[in-house]
Amino acid sequence: MNDLYGTLRDVLARIPKRSTTILTSSKRRPWTADGFGSSFNTAKIDAGMADRGLHFNDLRGTAATKFYIAGFTMREIAETLAWEEESVEKIIRRYVGRSAAIKARIRKLEARE
């Protein structure tokens, strides 16, 4: 398995340090909400996903479901995403299929043996 966090550290180390904020505009200032939204929309277009109606928070929802399937507890997901546990539970109920949820629980049981 690829060392995702090591790779992320390497990428962040290569990015020029212009600010205490990681994501900055071309003017080297922290993005405004509008500026970030525009950049996100440009990225959607570049990825060929402009017609899918995606929003930045959809990325957080995707992360929540992937964390759940990977075996994170609701509390761990909530703390990682700065959400309330109730919000995480709603996302999981809505987006994680029943079979995926059952498989995640089986993996947890097997890991405890």
Residue frames relative to the residue before (quaternion, step in Angstrom):
aa qw qx qy qz dx dy dz
M 1.0000 0.0000 0.0000 0.0000 0.00 0.00 0.00
N 0.5007 -0.6597 0.4815 0.2867 3.53 -1.03 0.88
D 0.4249 -0.6873 0.5288 0.2597 3.55 -1.05 0.78
L 0.2459 -0.8241 0.4957 0.1213 3.56 0.19 1.34
Y 0.7074 0.4661 -0.2834 0.4494 3.58 0.80 -0.93
G 0.6145 0.5234 -0.3402 0.4823 3.58 1.08 -0.65
T 0.6410 0.5153 -0.3132 0.4748 3.56 1.00 -0.84
L 0.6499 0.5098 -0.3141 0.4681 3.58 0.95 -0.87
R 0.6336 0.5210 -0.3317 0.4660 3.60 0.95 -0.82
D 0.6468 0.5215 -0.3188 0.4561 3.60 0.97 -0.84
V 0.6500 0.5068 -0.3153 0.4704 3.58 0.96 -0.87
L 0.6783 0.4888 -0.2976 0.4609 3.59 0.85 -0.93
A 0.6295 0.5348 -0.3339 0.4541 3.59 1.06 -0.69
R 0.6824 0.4885 -0.2874 0.4617 3.62 1.08 -0.64
I 0.5854 0.5783 -0.3782 0.4240 3.60 1.17 -0.43
P 0.4799 -0.6716 0.4730 0.3081 3.61 -0.80 0.97
K 0.3733 -0.7253 0.5385 0.2112 3.56 -0.95 0.90
R 0.0109 0.8222 -0.5648 0.0702 3.57 -0.41 1.30
S 0.7920 0.0895 0.0191 0.6036 3.52 1.23 -0.47
T 0.5589 -0.5691 0.4601 0.3899 3.57 -1.26 0.19
T 0.6156 0.4987 -0.3324 0.5117 3.56 1.34 -0.22
I 0.4678 -0.7006 0.4590 0.2822 3.60 -0.82 0.97
L 0.7751 0.2960 -0.1658 0.5330 3.59 0.78 -0.97
T 0.0689 0.8065 -0.5802 0.0908 3.55 -0.50 1.20
S 0.5566 -0.6034 0.4625 0.3348 3.53 -1.28 0.44
S 0.6888 -0.4455 0.3548 0.4486 3.55 -1.33 -0.01
K 0.6481 0.4965 -0.3105 0.4868 3.58 1.26 -0.32
R 0.4755 -0.7097 0.3926 0.3407 3.57 1.38 0.25
R 0.5273 0.5772 -0.4264 0.4549 3.56 1.11 0.73
P 0.5966 -0.5394 0.4208 0.4196 3.61 -1.11 0.46
W 0.5460 -0.6323 0.4434 0.3250 3.54 -1.02 0.81
T 0.3703 -0.6477 0.6081 0.2713 3.50 -1.22 0.58
A 0.6707 -0.4731 0.3547 0.4477 3.59 -1.22 0.22
D 0.6648 0.4991 -0.3072 0.4632 3.59 0.94 -0.86
G 0.6589 0.5150 -0.3077 0.4538 3.57 0.95 -0.87
F 0.6517 0.4992 -0.3139 0.4770 3.56 0.99 -0.83
G 0.6384 0.5342 -0.3210 0.4516 3.57 0.96 -0.87
S 0.6487 0.5108 -0.3118 0.4701 3.57 0.97 -0.84
S 0.6672 0.4946 -0.3008 0.4687 3.58 0.94 -0.85
F 0.6244 0.5244 -0.3351 0.4720 3.58 1.05 -0.74
N 0.6566 0.5053 -0.3099 0.4664 3.59 0.94 -0.87
T 0.6242 0.5245 -0.3354 0.4720 3.60 1.02 -0.75
A 0.6491 0.5101 -0.3146 0.4685 3.58 0.97 -0.84
K 0.6225 0.5309 -0.3384 0.4650 3.62 1.03 -0.75
I 0.6520 0.5047 -0.3107 0.4729 3.57 0.95 -0.89
D 0.6642 0.5127 -0.2989 0.4546 3.58 0.89 -0.96
A 0.7005 0.4494 -0.2556 0.4920 3.58 1.10 -0.69
G 0.4864 -0.6814 0.4236 0.3459 3.59 1.28 0.00
M 0.5731 0.6065 -0.3624 0.4151 3.58 1.18 0.54
A 0.2822 0.8109 -0.4806 0.1786 3.59 1.22 0.34
D 0.7197 0.4644 -0.2515 0.4506 3.59 1.05 -0.72
R 0.5765 0.6449 -0.3624 0.3471 3.61 1.21 -0.01
G 0.4267 -0.7401 0.4479 0.2637 3.61 1.20 -0.01
L 0.3465 0.7547 -0.4915 0.2625 3.58 1.09 0.63
H 0.1830 -0.7515 0.6253 0.1035 3.54 -1.23 0.64
F 0.6772 -0.4989 0.3389 0.4214 3.56 -1.20 0.43
N 0.6546 0.5267 -0.3256 0.4337 3.61 0.96 -0.79
D 0.5168 0.6149 -0.4255 0.4168 3.59 1.22 -0.26
L 0.5984 0.5561 -0.3598 0.4508 3.58 1.13 -0.60
R 0.6481 0.5069 -0.3172 0.4716 3.57 1.00 -0.78
G 0.6370 0.5208 -0.3248 0.4664 3.58 1.03 -0.76
T 0.6341 0.5145 -0.3213 0.4795 3.56 1.03 -0.79
A 0.6390 0.5163 -0.3258 0.4679 3.57 0.96 -0.85
A 0.6402 0.5349 -0.3290 0.4426 3.59 0.92 -0.88
T 0.6860 0.4713 -0.3015 0.4652 3.59 0.86 -0.87
K 0.6477 0.5062 -0.3253 0.4674 3.60 0.99 -0.75
F 0.6282 0.5224 -0.3358 0.4687 3.60 1.01 -0.77
Y 0.6455 0.5286 -0.3170 0.4511 3.58 0.95 -0.88
I 0.6819 0.4830 -0.2820 0.4713 3.56 0.85 -0.99
A 0.6560 0.5035 -0.3036 0.4733 3.59 1.16 -0.61
G 0.6315 -0.5835 0.3199 0.3979 3.59 1.27 -0.08
F 0.3977 0.6953 -0.5038 0.3234 3.61 1.20 0.22
T 0.4481 -0.6445 0.5372 0.3087 3.57 -1.15 0.57
M 0.6657 -0.4833 0.3739 0.4284 3.57 -1.27 0.31
R 0.6487 0.5243 -0.3145 0.4532 3.56 0.99 -0.84
E 0.6525 0.5097 -0.3189 0.4613 3.60 0.93 -0.86
I 0.6447 0.5073 -0.3210 0.4733 3.58 0.98 -0.81
A 0.6565 0.5196 -0.3090 0.4512 3.57 0.88 -0.95
E 0.6772 0.4838 -0.2987 0.4670 3.59 0.89 -0.88
T 0.6518 0.5265 -0.3156 0.4453 3.58 0.98 -0.82
L 0.7763 0.3474 -0.1689 0.4981 3.57 0.95 -0.90
A 0.3966 -0.7304 0.4592 0.3137 3.59 1.32 -0.02
W 0.4427 0.6487 -0.4704 0.4024 3.54 0.96 1.02
E 0.5216 -0.5593 0.5213 0.3787 3.51 -1.36 0.10
E 0.6057 -0.5762 0.3999 0.3759 3.59 -1.10 0.63
E 0.6098 0.5589 -0.3571 0.4339 3.59 1.03 -0.71
S 0.6376 0.5230 -0.3240 0.4637 3.59 1.03 -0.76
V 0.6371 0.5180 -0.3232 0.4704 3.56 1.00 -0.83
E 0.6528 0.5225 -0.3190 0.4462 3.59 0.90 -0.92
K 0.6384 0.5195 -0.3309 0.4616 3.61 1.00 -0.78
I 0.6507 0.5116 -0.3144 0.4648 3.58 0.92 -0.90
I 0.6641 0.5049 -0.3102 0.4559 3.58 0.88 -0.94
R 0.6630 0.5025 -0.3122 0.4588 3.60 0.87 -0.92
R 0.7055 0.4779 -0.2715 0.4474 3.57 0.98 -0.82
Y 0.8372 0.2941 -0.1073 0.4485 3.58 0.82 -0.95
V 0.6660 0.4556 -0.3252 0.4930 3.60 1.12 -0.39
G 0.4084 -0.7206 0.5096 0.2328 3.53 -0.66 1.13
R 0.6427 -0.5536 0.3726 0.3764 3.54 -1.15 0.65
S 0.6688 0.4948 -0.3200 0.4534 3.61 0.88 -0.84
A 0.6381 0.5114 -0.3350 0.4680 3.60 1.02 -0.75
A 0.6438 0.5183 -0.3226 0.4614 3.58 0.99 -0.78
I 0.6517 0.5034 -0.3137 0.4728 3.59 0.97 -0.83
K 0.6401 0.5179 -0.3230 0.4666 3.61 0.96 -0.83
A 0.6369 0.5237 -0.3288 0.4604 3.59 0.99 -0.79
R 0.6665 0.4924 -0.3036 0.4703 3.59 0.98 -0.81
I 0.6204 0.5315 -0.3411 0.4651 3.59 1.04 -0.72
R 0.6408 0.5146 -0.3252 0.4677 3.60 0.96 -0.84
K 0.6340 0.5221 -0.3345 0.4621 3.58 1.00 -0.76
L 0.6481 0.5102 -0.3148 0.4697 3.58 0.95 -0.87
E 0.6715 0.5020 -0.3015 0.4540 3.57 0.87 -0.91
A 0.6443 0.5287 -0.3227 0.4487 3.59 1.04 -0.74
R 0.6650 0.5122 -0.2995 0.4536 3.61 1.14 -0.56
E 0.5676 0.6218 -0.3855 0.3777 3.59 1.21 -0.32
